[in-house]
Amino acid sequence: MPRAEGSLVGRALTVWRRSVQARVLLSVVLLSAVVVGVVGYVLLRQISGGLVDNRVRVSVAEADSEISIASNRLRQAGSGDLDAGAQLRQLVGTLVERGKVRGFDVVVVGPVAGSAPGQGAGVGTRTSSDVRAASVPTRLRTEVESDPGTAWTFTRIQRPGGGGGPGVVVGSQVLLPSDGGTYDVFLVFSMNEEQDTLGLLNRSLLTAAVLLLLLVGGLCWLVVRQVVSPIRQARQVAERISAGGLEDRMRVHGQDDLARLATSFNQMADAVQHQIRQLEELSRVQRQFVSDVSHELRTPLTTVRMAGDVLHDSRGDFDPVTARAAELLQAELDRFENLLTDLLEISRFDAGAAALELDDVDLVDVVNRVVEATAPLAAAREVRVSVTADGPCVAEADVRRVERIVRNLVSNAIDHAVRDDVRAADIEIRLGADPDPVTGAAAVSVRDYGVGLEPGQASLVFNRFWRADPARARTTGGTGLGLAIAREDARLHGGRLEAWGRPHRGAAFRLVLPRHVGAPITASPLPLVPAAAATSRPRTREDVAR
């Protein structure tokens, strides 16, 4: 049950965040409910206060009138016509009969303290037949006994058979001529009619508030729908355009602001489509140009290569200056040939013509072959390369492309392993693989302790022809396209090639490949950032010696 409630709350929050219509509609309805509630409360208070005040005024006036009439009749009767008991019964009977007609009940208490005690009438309470004496609050009795004037209060009427309801009690004192006793007379007026009126008023206000909120909500929904619908249509069209549907356009209805917005949106889409097509055509022409130039240069390059080889083989017969020129020519021809090869490879990636020749490849064997091939260069640079693997690291891959990636990473690590002041002579290559051959991943990490990377350069190292230090010489004769091609090779496998580095703390490159091509990569078996990178310090010559 809590999970269902959490899911419901989550869906509600999602609708609130994503739907302008829902937010506007709910906000308007809530604000309208607050306004209607405040106005209804104020009106109800004023109406109920007016009804109660009017009922109190009428009750007090009527009680004064009835008690005055009863007192006048007692004075006119005199003290000798009837005994005290008869006069008291006449007083109570007259008030009770008038109460049946006028709609009030009677409670008579007395004689009260200090009034001619012991003369005939006796002490007691007399009431109408359908009201209890407890309907008169004690504090009102005390007030009437202490002050001969008229007093009133609200009460809860109690009847012998149950029921009752709210009421007003008005009390005063009457002097009985026959015995000179003073009696407290209380007239009880029911407020059931006022209560029913207030109940009807509450129900009417509540019904009116609900209908008003529904009306406001409906009007708000219609208005917001007219505004939001074109916006939603624009969003959907924009999503389809971003997905490649450049021909999609918004429908235009009418000539209002929203229609002009749709027209402007369509015009913008036309301009964007035109620009995209121009860029696509320019990109196609550029790719075709690079491919054509690369192919066309191969024939003269072959001729120049043959002549260069002859000169290089005969450099022993030349004078020192000419021999050195022949060596430089041979080196630049090698670099030029590598550049043409890389340009052709890049043009295949740009044209989408690159394809994989898949096979089960043990990355440990690939890394060992690359380390063996680059061993002369590492020895010349006095760099030690170590390989760490827990076991076979098998993945479905194109062995030629993976070997090219690893060779680029190792060559770059050797090239950048030396700083200007200290020679950091270690390159660490680690391999790891997830145990699941279907959904798992395999990784190769190449770590050096050389010059490292400045902040922000980790995302730039894979750009074409980018160099961290343009003044730095390329020891391995790279073309500036190696890492760009390596990343494209990784993406072609559905993998990732990432970089990390800190100034003077070295750099790390991590290749992550799915063990089965097409499987998503959720995690890497090797970390990109070395564990000790946060606390490590620049390595010195003494550290290497130890």
DOMITI-387035 format. One record per residue (C-alpha): chain; residue in one letter; x negated, y negated, z negated; residue number from 1. Coordinates in pm, whole numbers, plus 32768, in hexadecimal, padded with zeros to 4 digits. Example, Ala and Ser with C-alpha at 12.3 -4.5 7.8 and 13.67 -1.06 7.14 Angstrom:
REC   kette   rest     xx     yy     zz    nr
REC       A      A   7B32   81C2   7CF4     1
REC       A      S   7AA9   806A   7D36     2
//
This chain:
REC   kette   rest     xx     yy     zz    nr
REC       A      M   8000   8000   8000     1
REC       A      P   7EEC   7F01   7FB2     2
REC       A      R   7E47   7F58   80FE     3
REC       A      A   7F8D   7F11   81B6     4
REC       A      E   7FB3   7DC7   80FF     5
REC       A      G   7E4B   7D6C   8150     6
REC       A      S   7E83   7DC0   82BD     7
REC       A      L   7FC0   7CEE   82C1     8
REC       A      V   7F0B   7BC8   8224     9
REC       A      G   7DED   7BF2   8319    10
REC       A      R   7EDA   7BED   8442    11
REC       A      A   7F89   7AB9   83B6    12
REC       A      L   7E3D   7A05   838D    13
REC       A      T   7DDA   7A67   84EF    14
REC       A      V   7F1F   79D8   8579    15
REC       A      W   7EEB   789C   84A8    16
REC       A      R   7D8A   786B   8530    17
REC       A      R   7DD7   78B7   869B    18
REC       A      S   7F35   782B   86D1    19
REC       A      V   7F67   76B2   86DE    20
REC       A      Q   80DB   76F1   8707    21
REC       A      A   80EC   77BA   85C5    22
REC       A      R   8027   76B5   84FF    23
REC       A      V   80FA   7591   857C    24
REC       A      L   8242   764C   854C    25
REC       A      L   81EC   76C1   83ED    26
REC       A      S   8166   756A   8389    27
REC       A      V   82A0   74B7   8406    28
REC       A      V   8388   75B2   835E    29
REC       A      L   82CA   759D   8213    30
REC       A      L   82C1   7420   8216    31
REC       A      S   8432   7417   8272    32
REC       A      A   847E   7509   8157    33
REC       A      V   83C4   7429   8062    34
REC       A      V   847C   72F1   80DD    35
REC       A      V   85D0   73A0   80DA    36
REC       A      G   8587   742F   7F82    37
REC       A      V   8528   72DB   7EF0    38
REC       A      V   8652   722A   7F8F    39
REC       A      G   8740   733F   7F23    40
REC       A      Y   86B6   7338   7DC0    41
REC       A      V   86E1   71BE   7DA6    42
REC       A      L   8843   71CB   7E35    43
REC       A      L   88A3   72E9   7D51    44
REC       A      R   881C   7234   7C22    45
REC       A      Q   88D7   70F7   7C79    46
REC       A      I   8A1E   71AA   7CC4    47
REC       A      S   8A0B   728C   7B94    48
REC       A      G   89AE   7163   7AB6    49
REC       A      G   8AD5   709E   7B3F    50
REC       A      L   8BC7   71BD   7B07    51
REC       A      V   8B4F   71FA   79A3    52
REC       A      D   8B4D   7089   7948    53
REC       A      N   8CA8   705D   79D5    54
REC       A      R   8D25   718E   7918    55
REC       A      V   8C90   710C   77D2    56
REC       A      R   8D2B   6FB3   77FF    57
REC       A      V   8E80   7045   784D    58
REC       A      S   8E68   713B   7729    59
REC       A      V   8E00   7031   762D    60
REC       A      A   8F0F   6F41   76A4    61
REC       A      E   901B   704D   769B    62
REC       A      A   8FAA   70C6   7543    63
REC       A      D   8FB5   6F63   74BB    64
REC       A      S   9110   6F3A   754D    65
REC       A      E   9195   7083   74C2    66
REC       A      I   9100   7052   7368    67
REC       A      S   9181   6EEA   735E    68
REC       A      I   92DF   6F5D   73BE    69
REC       A      A   92D7   706D   72B5    70
REC       A      S   925E   6F76   71AB    71
REC       A      N   936E   6E7B   7202    72
REC       A      R   9478   6F86   71E4    73
REC       A      L   93F4   6FED   708F    74
REC       A      R   93F4   6E86   7012    75
REC       A      Q   9555   6E4F   7092    76
REC       A      A   95CA   6F88   6FE2    77
REC       A      G   954C   6EFF   6E97    78
REC       A      S   94E7   6FC0   6D65    79
REC       A      G   963B   7029   6CE4    80
REC       A      D   96EB   70C8   6E07    81
REC       A      L   9629   720F   6E0A    82
REC       A      D   9539   72C1   6D27    83
REC       A      A   93CD   72D8   6D83    84
REC       A      G   93E9   7435   6E18    85
REC       A      A   9509   73D5   6EF7    86
REC       A      Q   9457   729B   6F6D    87
REC       A      L   931D   7361   6FBB    88
REC       A      R   93E2   7465   707E    89
REC       A      Q   9493   734E   7136    90
REC       A      L   9341   72AE   718C    91
REC       A      V   92AB   73F2   7207    92
REC       A      G   93E4   745D   72C1    93
REC       A      T   9406   7311   7372    94
REC       A      L   9298   7317   73E2    95
REC       A      V   92AD   7481   744D    96
REC       A      E   93E7   7448   751D    97
REC       A      R   934E   7317   75C4    98
REC       A      G   920E   73DB   75FC    99
REC       A      K   92CA   74E7   76BB   100
REC       A      V   9350   73DA   77A1   101
REC       A      R   9214   7306   77B6   102
REC       A      G   911C   7426   77C0   103
REC       A      F   905C   7419   7678   104
REC       A      D   9044   74E9   753A   105
REC       A      V   905B   7473   73D2   106
REC       A      V   8F8B   74BE   729D   107
REC       A      V   8FEF   7415   7151   108
REC       A      V   8F11   7434   701C   109
REC       A      G   8F5E   73A7   6EC6   110
REC       A      P   8F94   7303   6DE4   111
REC       A      V   8E23   72A4   6DEA   112
REC       A      A   8D50   7256   6CB8   113
REC       A      G   8DA9   7116   6BFD   114
REC       A      S   8F18   7106   6C6F   115
REC       A      A   902B   713A   6B6B   116
REC       A      P   8FD7   72A0   6B17   117
REC       A      G   90DF   7395   6AA1   118
REC       A      Q   9215   72F4   6B2F   119
REC       A      G   92EA   73F0   6BDF   120
REC       A      A   9257   7424   6D37   121
REC       A      G   9137   74FD   6CC9   122
REC       A      V   8FE2   7523   6D5C   123
REC       A      G   8FBB   75E0   6EA3   124
REC       A      T   8F97   75DE   701C   125
REC       A      R   90B5   75E3   710E   126
REC       A      T   9086   7618   7286   127
REC       A      S   9142   7653   73C6   128
REC       A      S   9192   77C0   7400   129
REC       A      D   9091   77F2   7519   130
REC       A      V   8F5A   7749   7489   131
REC       A      R   8E6F   77A1   736C   132
REC       A      A   8E00   76A5   7266   133
REC       A      A   8C97   7703   72BB   134
REC       A      S   8CC3   7641   73FF   135
REC       A      V   8C84   7504   7334   136
REC       A      P   8B0F   74E2   72EC   137
REC       A      T   8AAC   74B0   7181   138
REC       A      R   89E3   7378   71CE   139
REC       A      L   8B1D   72D3   7263   140
REC       A      R   8BE2   7325   7127   141
REC       A      T   8AD3   728D   7052   142
REC       A      E   8AC9   7157   712F   143
REC       A      V   8C45   7128   7121   144
REC       A      E   8C4C   7152   6FA4   145
REC       A      S   8B35   7056   6F76   146
REC       A      D   8BBD   6F57   7072   147
REC       A      P   8D39   6F22   708E   148
REC       A      G   8D14   6EB3   71FA   149
REC       A      T   8D3C   6F8A   732F   150
REC       A      A   8C1E   7075   738B   151
REC       A      W   8BF0   7176   74A0   152
REC       A      T   8B04   7281   7517   153
REC       A      F   8AE5   739B   7615   154
REC       A      T   8B37   74FC   75A4   155
REC       A      R   8B79   765D   7612   156
REC       A      I   8CEA   76AB   75DF   157
REC       A      Q   8D2E   77F3   752C   158
REC       A      R   8E7D   78A1   7555   159
REC       A      P   8F0F   79CB   7499   160
REC       A      G   8F22   7AA4   75D0   161
REC       A      G   8DCD   7A42   764F   162
REC       A      G   8D80   7963   7774   163
REC       A      G   8D7C   77F1   7731   164
REC       A      G   8C7C   7719   77DF   165
REC       A      P   8BDF   75C0   77C3   166
REC       A      G   8CA5   74AB   7721   167
REC       A      V   8CA7   735A   7672   168
REC       A      V   8D0F   7337   7505   169
REC       A      V   8D8C   71E3   7489   170
REC       A      G   8DBD   71B6   7313   171
REC       A      S   8E55   70B0   722F   172
REC       A      Q   8F01   7095   70DB   173
REC       A      V   9074   707A   7086   174
REC       A      L   910B   700D   6F37   175
REC       A      L   9237   70DB   6EC3   176
REC       A      P   932D   6FE7   6E14   177
REC       A      S   93D7   70EE   6D3B   178
REC       A      D   92A0   714A   6C71   179
REC       A      G   91A3   7045   6CDD   180
REC       A      G   90BB   7156   6D5C   181
REC       A      T   8FCB   711D   6E7C   182
REC       A      Y   8FBF   7224   6F8E   183
REC       A      D   8EC4   7255   70AA   184
REC       A      V   8F74   727C   71F6   185
REC       A      F   8EB2   730C   731F   186
REC       A      L   8F39   731B   747F   187
REC       A      V   8E8A   7419   7562   188
REC       A      F   8E92   73CE   76D9   189
REC       A      S   8E2C   74DF   77CE   190
REC       A      M   8D34   7490   78E8   191
REC       A      N   8D7B   75C5   79B8   192
REC       A      E   8E00   74F3   7AD6   193
REC       A      E   8CC3   7424   7ADD   194
REC       A      Q   8BF3   7562   7ACF   195
REC       A      D   8CB5   75F7   7BF2   196
REC       A      T   8C8B   74B3   7CB1   197
REC       A      L   8B13   74B6   7C76   198
REC       A      G   8B01   7626   7CDD   199
REC       A      L   8BBA   75D8   7E1F   200
REC       A      L   8AD3   74B1   7E56   201
REC       A      N   899E   758C   7E1F   202
REC       A      R   8A18   768F   7F15   203
REC       A      S   8A71   7584   8013   204
REC       A      L   891F   74DB   7FF4   205
REC       A      L   8869   7629   800D   206
REC       A      T   892F   768D   8141   207
REC       A      A   88F4   753A   81DE   208
REC       A      A   877E   754F   818E   209
REC       A      V   875E   76A9   822C   210
REC       A      L   881A   763D   8363   211
REC       A      L   874C   74FE   8378   212
REC       A      L   8605   75BF   8359   213
REC       A      L   8676   76B4   8466   214
REC       A      L   86D4   7591   8545   215
REC       A      V   858A   74DF   8507   216
REC       A      G   84C9   7623   853B   217
REC       A      G   857F   766A   8680   218
REC       A      L   8549   750B   8706   219
REC       A      C   83DB   7516   869D   220
REC       A      W   83AE   766A   8745   221
REC       A      L   8445   75E9   8889   222
REC       A      V   8371   74AD   8889   223
REC       A      V   822E   7560   882E   224
REC       A      R   8273   7671   892C   225
REC       A      Q   828E   756E   8A41   226
REC       A      V   813A   74E5   89DC   227
REC       A      V   8088   762A   8981   228
REC       A      S   80F8   76FC   8AAA   229
REC       A      P   8029   7637   8BA9   230
REC       A      I   7F01   7643   8ABB   231
REC       A      R   7F20   77BC   8A9C   232
REC       A      Q   7F3C   77D9   8C14   233
REC       A      A   7E02   7704   8C39   234
REC       A      R   7D4A   77E4   8B40   235
REC       A      Q   7DB3   791F   8BF9   236
REC       A      V   7D50   788F   8D48   237
REC       A      A   7C02   781A   8CB8   238
REC       A      E   7BC1   7978   8C2E   239
REC       A      R   7C0D   7A15   8D7F   240
REC       A      I   7B2C   791A   8E2E   241
REC       A      S   7A12   795F   8D38   242
REC       A      A   7A44   7AD5   8D7B   243
REC       A      G   7A0D   7A9C   8EEE   244
REC       A      G   7B67   7A46   8F70   245
REC       A      L   7B02   78FD   900D   246
REC       A      E   7C42   78EE   90DE   247
REC       A      D   7D2F   78DA   8FB1   248
REC       A      R   7DE0   778D   8F7D   249
REC       A      M   7EE8   76FC   8E97   250
REC       A      R   804F   76D4   8F0B   251
REC       A      V   80BB   7568   8F20   252
REC       A      H   8223   7509   8ECF   253
REC       A      G   82A6   73A5   8ECD   254
REC       A      Q   81E5   7260   8EB9   255
REC       A      D   81B9   7229   8D42   256
REC       A      D   8074   721C   8C7D   257
REC       A      L   805D   7395   8C63   258
REC       A      A   8090   73BA   8DD7   259
REC       A      R   7F7C   72BD   8E18   260
REC       A      L   7EA1   737C   8D21   261
REC       A      A   7EDD   74BD   8DE4   262
REC       A      T   7E8B   7407   8F29   263
REC       A      S   7D47   7380   8E95   264
REC       A      F   7CF0   74DC   8E12   265
REC       A      N   7D23   7572   8F6C   266
REC       A      Q   7C4E   7462   9007   267
REC       A      M   7B3D   74A8   8F0A   268
REC       A      A   7B56   761D   8F55   269
REC       A      D   7B36   75D2   90CA   270
REC       A      A   79FE   7501   908A   271
REC       A      V   7968   760D   8FA8   272
REC       A      Q   79B3   771C   90AA   273
REC       A      H   790F   764B   91B9   274
REC       A      Q   77DA   7612   90E2   275
REC       A      I   77C5   7781   9080   276
REC       A      R   77DA   77ED   91E8   277
REC       A      Q   76CD   76F4   9245   278
REC       A      L   75EF   7774   912B   279
REC       A      E   7632   78DD   918C   280
REC       A      E   75DA   7892   92F3   281
REC       A      L   74A1   77D6   9289   282
REC       A      S   743F   78F3   91A1   283
REC       A      R   7477   79EE   92B7   284
REC       A      V   73A5   7921   93A5   285
REC       A      Q   7292   7900   929E   286
REC       A      R   7293   7A76   9257   287
REC       A      Q   728E   7AC1   93C7   288
REC       A      F   7174   79C7   93F7   289
REC       A      V   70A3   7A61   92DF   290
REC       A      S   70E3   7BBD   9365   291
REC       A      D   7091   7B59   94CB   292
REC       A      V   6F5A   7A9B   9467   293
REC       A      S   6EE3   7BBB   938E   294
REC       A      H   6F13   7CB1   94A7   295
REC       A      E   6E7B   7BCE   95AE   296
REC       A      L   6D4B   7B86   94D7   297
REC       A      R   6CF9   7CF6   94BB   298
REC       A      T   6C6F   7D0D   961E   299
REC       A      P   6B7A   7BE7   9603   300
REC       A      L   6B2B   7C53   94A0   301
REC       A      T   6ACB   7DAC   9521   302
REC       A      T   69E2   7D0C   9620   303
REC       A      V   694A   7C24   951E   304
REC       A      R   692B   7D49   942D   305
REC       A      M   6867   7E12   952F   306
REC       A      A   6780   7CEC   9571   307
REC       A      G   675B   7CAC   93FE   308
REC       A      D   6706   7E16   93BB   309
REC       A      V   65F5   7E09   94C5   310
REC       A      L   6566   7CCB   942D   311
REC       A      H   6580   7D56   92CC   312
REC       A      D   64D2   7E9B   932F   313
REC       A      S   63BB   7DD7   93DB   314
REC       A      R   638B   7CD3   92C4   315
REC       A      G   623B   7D70   926C   316
REC       A      D   61AC   7CF0   93B6   317
REC       A      F   621F   7B8C   9376   318
REC       A      D   617B   7A73   92B9   319
REC       A      P   6200   7A40   9152   320
REC       A      V   62F5   792C   91AD   321
REC       A      T   638F   79F1   92CD   322
REC       A      A   639B   7B2F   91FB   323
REC       A      R   6453   7A77   90E5   324
REC       A      A   6548   79EC   91E5   325
REC       A      A   658A   7B4D   9263   326
REC       A      E   65D3   7BC4   9100   327
REC       A      L   66C2   7A9F   90BF   328
REC       A      L   676E   7AE3   920B   329
REC       A      Q   67A2   7C50   91AC   330
REC       A      A   6831   7BF4   9055   331
REC       A      E   6923   7AF5   90E4   332
REC       A      L   698F   7BE9   91F4   333
REC       A      D   69E3   7CE7   90E1   334
REC       A      R   6AAC   7BE1   9027   335
REC       A      F   6B59   7B6F   9167   336
REC       A      E   6BBA   7CD4   91BA   337
REC       A      N   6C48   7D06   905D   338
REC       A      L   6D09   7BC0   907F   339
REC       A      L   6DA5   7C31   91C6   340
REC       A      T   6E07   7D7C   9127   341
REC       A      D   6EA8   7CC9   9000   342
REC       A      L   6F5D   7BD3   90E5   343
REC       A      L   6FEE   7CF4   91AA   344
REC       A      E   705E   7D9B   9067   345
REC       A      I   70FD   7C59   8FE7   346
REC       A      S   71B2   7C2B   9133   347
REC       A      R   7245   7D8A   910F   348
REC       A      F   72C8   7D35   8FB7   349
REC       A      D   735B   7BEC   9035   350
REC       A      A   7402   7C9C   9158   351
REC       A      G   748C   7DAD   9075   352
REC       A      A   73D7   7EB6   9140   353
REC       A      A   730A   7F4A   9022   354
REC       A      A   7365   80B3   8FCE   355
REC       A      L   72F8   81AE   8ECB   356
REC       A      E   7261   8305   8F04   357
REC       A      L   72C9   83A7   8DC0   358
REC       A      D   7221   84C5   8D0D   359
REC       A      D   71E6   8532   8BA6   360
REC       A      V   70AD   8473   8B42   361
REC       A      D   6FDD   849E   8A07   362
REC       A      L   6F76   8339   89B0   363
REC       A      V   6E4F   83BE   88E5   364
REC       A      D   6DB2   844A   8A23   365
REC       A      V   6DF5   8304   8ADB   366
REC       A      V   6D4F   8235   89C8   367
REC       A      N   6C21   831E   89B9   368
REC       A      R   6BEF   8302   8B32   369
REC       A      V   6C01   8185   8B20   370
REC       A      V   6B0C   8179   89FB   371
REC       A      E   6A1C   825C   8AB6   372
REC       A      A   6A39   8184   8BF1   373
REC       A      T   69F9   8041   8B33   374
REC       A      A   68E2   80D2   8A5B   375
REC       A      P   67C8   8032   8B2B   376
REC       A      L   6867   7EDB   8B09   377
REC       A      A   689E   7F0E   8992   378
REC       A      A   6735   7F7B   8968   379
REC       A      A   66BA   7E4A   8A26   380
REC       A      R   6786   7D6F   893B   381
REC       A      E   671A   7E36   8808   382
REC       A      V   6886   7E82   87B7   383
REC       A      R   68F6   7FC2   870C   384
REC       A      V   6A4A   804B   8774   385
REC       A      S   6B00   813C   868D   386
REC       A      V   6C38   8207   86DB   387
REC       A      T   6D28   827F   85CD   388
REC       A      A   6E49   836B   8616   389
REC       A      D   6F0A   8453   8531   390
REC       A      G   6F47   854A   864A   391
REC       A      P   6FC7   855F   87AE   392
REC       A      C   7088   842E   8820   393
REC       A      V   715B   84A1   8945   394
REC       A      A   7246   83BF   8A0A   395
REC       A      E   72F2   83CC   8B5C   396
REC       A      A   7231   82C9   8C29   397
REC       A      D   7171   8272   8D61   398
REC       A      V   700D   82D1   8D02   399
REC       A      R   6F6D   81E0   8DFD   400
REC       A      R   7029   80B3   8D78   401
REC       A      V   6FFA   810F   8C08   402
REC       A      E   6E85   8141   8C40   403
REC       A      R   6E76   7FEC   8CE9   404
REC       A      I   6F23   7F4D   8BBA   405
REC       A      V   6E34   7FED   8AC1   406
REC       A      R   6D05   7F97   8B99   407
REC       A      N   6D6D   7E29   8BA0   408
REC       A      L   6D9E   7E21   8A27   409
REC       A      V   6C51   7EC8   89DA   410
REC       A      S   6B92   7DF4   8AD7   411
REC       A      N   6C27   7CB5   8A48   412
REC       A      A   6BD4   7D26   88E6   413
REC       A      I   6A69   7D63   894C   414
REC       A      D   6A5D   7C16   8A03   415
REC       A      H   6ADE   7B55   88D2   416
REC       A      A   6A39   7C1E   87BC   417
REC       A      V   6914   7B2C   879E   418
REC       A      R   6931   79D7   86FA   419
REC       A      D   6836   78C2   8728   420
REC       A      D   6797   78F2   85D1   421
REC       A      V   67DC   7A5B   856D   422
REC       A      R   67F3   7B9A   8633   423
REC       A      A   6924   7C5E   85BB   424
REC       A      A   68C4   7DB9   8630   425
REC       A      D   69FF   7E86   85F3   426
REC       A      I   6B2D   7ECE   86CE   427
REC       A      E   6C34   7FB0   8635   428
REC       A      I   6D27   8072   870E   429
REC       A      R   6E44   8121   865C   430
REC       A      L   6F4F   8205   86EB   431
REC       A      G   7098   8277   8657   432
REC       A      A   71DD   831A   86C2   433
REC       A      D   7334   8354   862D   434
REC       A      P   738B   84C3   85FB   435
REC       A      D   74CD   84AE   86C8   436
REC       A      P   746F   84EE   8836   437
REC       A      V   75B9   8462   88B9   438
REC       A      T   7600   8323   87F6   439
REC       A      G   74A5   82EA   8761   440
REC       A      A   738C   8209   87D9   441
REC       A      A   7213   8223   880A   442
REC       A      A   7123   8107   87C8   443
REC       A      V   6FB9   80A1   8807   444
REC       A      S   6F1C   7F88   873E   445
REC       A      V   6DD1   7EE0   879E   446
REC       A      R   6D39   7E09   868B   447
REC       A      D   6BFF   7D32   86A1   448
REC       A      Y   6B5C   7C48   85A7   449
REC       A      G   6AE9   7B3E   869A   450
REC       A      V   6B4C   79D9   86E5   451
REC       A      G   6CC0   7A22   86B6   452
REC       A      L   6DE4   794C   872C   453
REC       A      E   6E5A   77F5   86C8   454
REC       A      P   6FC3   77CC   864D   455
REC       A      G   70B3   77DF   8772   456
REC       A      Q   6FBE   788B   885D   457
REC       A      A   7047   79EA   8820   458
REC       A      S   7167   79A1   890E   459
REC       A      L   7082   7900   8A12   460
REC       A      V   6F7E   7A0E   8A3F   461
REC       A      F   7061   7ACB   8B2F   462
REC       A      N   708F   79A2   8C18   463
REC       A      R   6FE8   79BB   8D69   464
REC       A      F   6E8B   791D   8D7D   465
REC       A      W   6EA8   789B   8C16   466
REC       A      R   6D64   7885   8B4A   467
REC       A      A   6D44   7824   89DD   468
REC       A      D   6BF3   777D   8A21   469
REC       A      P   6BC6   770F   8B8C   470
REC       A      A   6A51   76D6   8B4E   471
REC       A      R   6A1C   783E   8ADC   472
REC       A      A   697D   7924   8BDD   473
REC       A      R   6A25   7A6C   8C3E   474
REC       A      T   692B   7B7B   8BEA   475
REC       A      T   69FE   7C8A   8C8B   476
REC       A      G   6A46   7BBF   8DC3   477
REC       A      G   6BBC   7BB4   8D88   478
REC       A      T   6CAD   7B0F   8E7A   479
REC       A      G   6D98   7A6E   8D7B   480
REC       A      L   6EB4   7B5A   8DDE   481
REC       A      G   6E5D   7C8B   8D0E   482
REC       A      L   6F3E   7C4A   8BE1   483
REC       A      A   7059   7BCB   8CBD   484
REC       A      I   704E   7D10   8D86   485
REC       A      A   7030   7DD8   8C43   486
REC       A      R   716C   7D3D   8BB6   487
REC       A      E   7227   7D81   8CFB   488
REC       A      D   71B1   7EEB   8CEF   489
REC       A      A   7232   7F06   8B89   490
REC       A      R   7383   7E70   8BE6   491
REC       A      L   739D   7F5D   8D0E   492
REC       A      H   738D   807C   8C14   493
REC       A      G   7491   7FD5   8B35   494
REC       A      G   7385   7F89   8A33   495
REC       A      R   72E5   7E57   8994   496
REC       A      L   718B   7DBB   8993   497
REC       A      E   7155   7CC6   8875   498
REC       A      A   7033   7BFA   87EC   499
REC       A      W   6FC9   7B70   8699   500
REC       A      G   6E9B   7AA4   8637   501
REC       A      R   6E00   79B3   8540   502
REC       A      P   6CDB   78C8   857D   503
REC       A      H   6B92   797A   8525   504
REC       A      R   6C52   7AA5   849D   505
REC       A      G   6C7A   7B5B   85E3   506
REC       A      A   6DA4   7BC7   86AD   507
REC       A      A   6E80   7CF9   86D2   508
REC       A      F   6F43   7D74   8800   509
REC       A      R   704F   7E7E   87DF   510
REC       A      L   70E5   7F4E   88F9   511
REC       A      V   722C   7FFA   88A0   512
REC       A      L   72C5   80F3   8996   513
REC       A      P   73FF   81C9   8974   514
REC       A      R   73A7   8338   8964   515
REC       A      H   74BF   836F   8A5E   516
REC       A      V   74E5   8265   8B6F   517
REC       A      G   7631   81B2   8B4C   518
REC       A      A   7654   81E8   89D5   519
REC       A      P   7673   80A6   890A   520
REC       A      I   7555   8046   8823   521
REC       A      T   75D9   7FFF   86C5   522
REC       A      A   748F   8003   8608   523
REC       A      S   731B   8030   863D   524
REC       A      P   724A   813F   8592   525
REC       A      L   712D   8041   8570   526
REC       A      P   713B   7EE0   84E0   527
REC       A      L   70D8   7DB9   85B8   528
REC       A      V   7042   7CEA   849C   529
REC       A      P   6F25   7DA1   83EB   530
REC       A      A   6F69   7DEC   827E   531
REC       A      A   6E35   7D33   8200   532
REC       A      A   6E5A   7C0C   82EE   533
REC       A      A   6EF7   7B27   81EA   534
REC       A      T   6DD6   7B4E   80F5   535
REC       A      S   6CB4   7B94   81DD   536
REC       A      R   6BA1   7A95   8210   537
REC       A      P   6AC2   7A5F   8343   538
REC       A      R   69CB   7B7C   8364   539
REC       A      T   685B   7B26   8347   540
REC       A      R   671F   7BD5   83BF   541
REC       A      E   66E7   7C53   825D   542
REC       A      D   6845   7CF1   825C   543
REC       A      V   67F5   7DAA   839D   544
REC       A      A   66A8   7E1F   8311   545
REC       A      R   674F   7EA8   81DB   546
//
